Amino acid sequence: MQKHLLLGVEAIGQGAIDGGMSGVYAYPGTPSTEITEYIQDNPLAVEKNIHRRWSANEKTAYETALGMSYAGKRSMACMKHVGLNVAADAFINSAITGVGGGLVLTVADDPSMHSSQNEQDSRYYGDFAMIPVMEPSNQQEAYDMAREGFELSEKTGLPVMVRITTRLAHSRAGIVRKSVLAENEKSMPEDPNQFILLPANARKRYNGLLEKQKSLTELAENSVYNKYIDGDEKSLGIICCGISYNYLQENYSNETCPYPVLKISQYPLPEKLLKKMEQECDEILVLEEGYPLVEEKLKGFFANGTKIKGRLDGSLPRVGELNPDHIAIALAKEIYQGIGVPELVTNRPPALCQGCGHQYSYVAMNEALAEHGRGHVFSDIGCYTLGALPPYEAISSCVDMGASITMAKGAADAGLFPSVAVIGDSTFTHSGITGLLDAVNENSNITVVIADNESVSMTGGQDSSAFGKIESICKGVGVDPAHIRVVVPLSKNHEEMVKIFREEIAHEGVSVVIPRRECIQRVSRRKRKVNRHEKH
């Protein structure tokens, strides 16, 4: 069959379409964004009218996907690892409610924190929820797992997690597609109480979840994605989780690995295969991308004290991405030393785009705050977070989505003045509104700067849920309309912006300043699209 050259994220998108999915729900977050973007632009998804609009945040995305599952249709929710923190309430409880139509949660983790606040390993969430977790080792498995995950979900009656990491998400390989499955017909839950988690019913369903664990382990033991590959040299056994299997193969590209290898790509852990390795091998090396989840479990799993090596004992680095060289060192193999990067090449730190409206906002805000010194501005997550770097050095925090307003409120409660929050338009509707409501309810002495570039610019310029709504939301929450000020962040408006910032900082109570100008990258893309259309 014809092969399609796809990124790992694209393979997941195609697999979900071919698996009979009726809707994808997501909030942009690197490295997961392109799953939904691929589905949005896919001709078959357009033809089938698969739902593919962005959600306001990951919690709403997961809950909406669960609602589609309730109605019997197959759905997928997509997010990055920290996004799962936002969706965790619904996700954990959905393991107890179970599903109707198949529900697949795709989570993209970001070891080495290329564009994230932490290295969080989403397999722990899957283990905590006690649901099946699938971890592809290559792009073909990513496609297959997305396609087959719906069936596994319906077979077990549980949501299924597909967990990938940055390197698999953003590398390409040939994919062989399989037949396109028909979408489910709409149906209602057979048990009318299934999704009602009142305590009496929740206790029954939780017991049912516990009773399923044995069958989930049996499914993992018989999964085509978990396999035991024998080797003649029994001094060491190697457990490879997900993409680490590819990394091991790279170290033996011209030879056969002499050690027994257990490839794990479906969880819970396949206990019989693990026991087989324990009985045959003197030591076990665990290769896993992310946290030492399997390594930790094995330390209590093996009764005879088999030595377990991995990230915890220093055989592999405790932080950062796993790679073939790390594995080579752990196996005492020589590694190829390439030509070093010449000293004349220096790293270029990230920076706001030239002409970006955020630049002018920070310059004006800094001038308005100059007499108060640094440490008064709490920021959020978005491209404007680059305001922490020179030449602006304008912000003092970046913790999680929505924390700017609530941290500014807490600091004001502690007596800090002035206390300023900077939050983007999309982040505001993602998780900033409730913080603003808290501030209004207590008339907190804070100034909230909603940097509105009319898109989710940090992840590629997706449509913002806040577009055209920010003033109305602020008024609806209770902010005094007289203290909702809109400015256009341009150098020619500098003096006006400084004046407005000073006035609203001096106001005792909640005030909102909205510097609004469309992201220049989005403008550029829009103009290119128009030019291409005119040429044709």
Secondary structure as GFF3:
##gff-version 3
##sequence-region A 1 536
A	DSSP	beta_strand	3	7	.	.	.	ID=ss1
A	DSSP	alpha_helix	8	18	.	.	.	ID=ss2
A	DSSP	beta_strand	21	26	.	.	.	ID=ss3
A	DSSP	alpha_helix	33	41	.	.	.	ID=ss4
A	DSSP	alpha_helix	43	48	.	.	.	ID=ss5
A	DSSP	alpha_helix	58	70	.	.	.	ID=ss6
A	DSSP	beta_strand	74	80	.	.	.	ID=ss7
A	DSSP	alpha_helix	81	97	.	.	.	ID=ss8
A	DSSP	beta_strand	103	109	.	.	.	ID=ss9
A	DSSP	alpha_helix	123	129	.	.	.	ID=ss10
A	DSSP	beta_strand	133	134	.	.	.	ID=ss11
A	DSSP	alpha_helix	139	156	.	.	.	ID=ss12
A	DSSP	beta_strand	160	165	.	.	.	ID=ss13
A	DSSP	alpha_helix	166	169	.	.	.	ID=ss14
A	DSSP	beta_strand	172	176	.	.	.	ID=ss15
A	DSSP	alpha_helix	199	211	.	.	.	ID=ss16
A	DSSP	alpha_helix	213	221	.	.	.	ID=ss17
A	DSSP	beta_strand	227	229	.	.	.	ID=ss18
A	DSSP	beta_strand	236	241	.	.	.	ID=ss19
A	DSSP	alpha_helix	244	251	.	.	.	ID=ss20
A	DSSP	beta_strand	261	264	.	.	.	ID=ss21
A	DSSP	beta_strand	266	267	.	.	.	ID=ss22
A	DSSP	alpha_helix	271	280	.	.	.	ID=ss23
A	DSSP	beta_strand	283	287	.	.	.	ID=ss24
A	DSSP	alpha_helix	293	301	.	.	.	ID=ss25
A	DSSP	beta_strand	307	309	.	.	.	ID=ss26
A	DSSP	alpha_helix	324	330	.	.	.	ID=ss27
A	DSSP	alpha_helix	357	369	.	.	.	ID=ss28
A	DSSP	three_ten_helix	370	372	.	.	.	ID=ss29
A	DSSP	beta_strand	377	378	.	.	.	ID=ss30
A	DSSP	three_ten_helix	383	388	.	.	.	ID=ss31
A	DSSP	alpha_helix	403	413	.	.	.	ID=ss32
A	DSSP	beta_strand	420	424	.	.	.	ID=ss33
A	DSSP	alpha_helix	425	431	.	.	.	ID=ss34
A	DSSP	alpha_helix	433	441	.	.	.	ID=ss35
A	DSSP	beta_strand	447	451	.	.	.	ID=ss36
A	DSSP	three_ten_helix	457	459	.	.	.	ID=ss37
A	DSSP	alpha_helix	470	477	.	.	.	ID=ss38
A	DSSP	three_ten_helix	481	483	.	.	.	ID=ss39
A	DSSP	beta_strand	484	487	.	.	.	ID=ss40
A	DSSP	three_ten_helix	491	493	.	.	.	ID=ss41
A	DSSP	alpha_helix	494	506	.	.	.	ID=ss42
A	DSSP	beta_strand	511	515	.	.	.	ID=ss43
A	DSSP	alpha_helix	520	535	.	.	.	ID=ss44
###
